[in-house]
Amino acid sequence: MQPFPNNRSFKPPTPVSDEVKTEIWRAFMADPQTNSVRNLASRYHLSIKRVDAILRLKGVEEHFKKGQELQTGFLRGMEHILGVHRPGTQPIRNRPNEASERHDVDEADAQDEMAGSDAARQRYQRMFWEPVPEGKEPVMPGILEAASQEAAARKKAQEAAKSNPRLTPEYHSKVNERVKMVHAAGRPPVKFVDVGGKFLDLKSIARREQESERRSKIKAKKKQEVSEMATSS
């Protein structure tokens, strides 16, 4: 059985059954160390992101239950239409095309780990609707563009501030010594690269400078009071 039988090109991948999702949730809640997200992903031949999504949605489901039984009639019907494999009939780990599925999943996990949280991969803009009166121009695109330009300018200013010679005097004074190779007997060479102020926390530095200035003012004020008391006596 196939949904939308008149559309022969519609061939969605078989979803994970609710029984398998519940099994994953219970295994993780019973022992999160042994049944980690990575171990569960390998055991059930799913990507790490998908297992994480299953655990999150199952947690929401448990929160909404609160002692009440959920209506699952529509769920069972859709699983039947989509040909979901249940643990009692054909477990997901014993599918005939298990090797090819695991290869695709491993490739997806590798790409996700390699990309990390790189903002450049977020290449799709968020969709939104803005009601615009007739004869008027939309407002949100201009606001979003201005916010994007402001964020880019702020990032550029922060990078310039981190390159301040006052914060990293050795980095600017020793231009030819920023890369050092250390050779130890019986060990492979180790390369050290001075990155300057790349990882400096400017907010923390500003707080420390303000606190130092405040203490200096207090100390100067006390010194002046002592001097005035000595003069008057």
Residue, then its C-alpha position, 0 to 999 in steps of 0.5 A: m500500500q502506498p499513499f497518493p497512489n496516483n502519484r507514482s513518483f512519491k516514494p517517501p522513506t519508511p518512517v521509524s515505528d512508534e514502538v522503536k521510538t519508545e524503545i529508544w526512549r526507554a533505553f536511553m532513560a534507563d541508562p544514558q551512559t551505556n545507551s548514549v545517542r551515538n550508541l543508539a544511532s549505531r544500534y538502530h541504524l539511524s543518524i545521530k540527529r534523528v535519534d536526538a530528535i526522537l528523544r526530544l519528541k518523546g520527552v515532549e510526549e511524556h510531558f503531555k501525557k501526565g497520566q492520560e492515554l494519547q489517541t494513537g488511531f491516526l498514528r497506527g493508520m499512517e504507519h500501516i499506509l506507509g509500511v512501517h516495520r514494527p519490532g515484532t515483524q521485521p526489526i529495523r536492524n534486520r532489514p535487507n538493505e541494512a548496509s546501504e542504509r548504514h552507509d548513508v547514515d554514517e555519511a550524514d553524521a560525518q558531514d554534520e560533525m565536520a560542519g559543526s556550528d558553522a553559520a555559513r551552512q545556514r544558507y536558507q533564510r527563515m520564511f515569514w509572512e508580513p501583512v502589507p496594506e495595499g500601496k505600501e512597501p514591506v518593512m521587515p526585509g529592510i529591518l532584517e538587512a539593517a540588522s545583518q549589516e549591523a551584526a557584520a559591522r559589530k563583528k568586524a569591530q570586535e576583530a579589530a579590537k582584538s588586534n589592539p597592540r595594547l592587548t597583545p604586545e608580544y604578538h605585535s613585537k615578535v612578527n617573525e616569531r609567531v610560529k615556533m617548531v619545538h624538536a625534542a629527542g625521540r619525539p615528533p616535532v611540535k608546532f606552536v602558532d601565536v594567534g594573538g588576540k583571536f580568543l580574547d574575551l573583550k567584555s571580561i577585559a573591559r570589566r577588569e579595567q573598569e574594576s581596576e579604575r574604580r579601585s584606583k579612584i578609591k585608593a586616591k580618594k583615601k590617600q587625599e583624605v589622609s593627607e587633608m587630615a594630616t594637614s589640618s592637624 
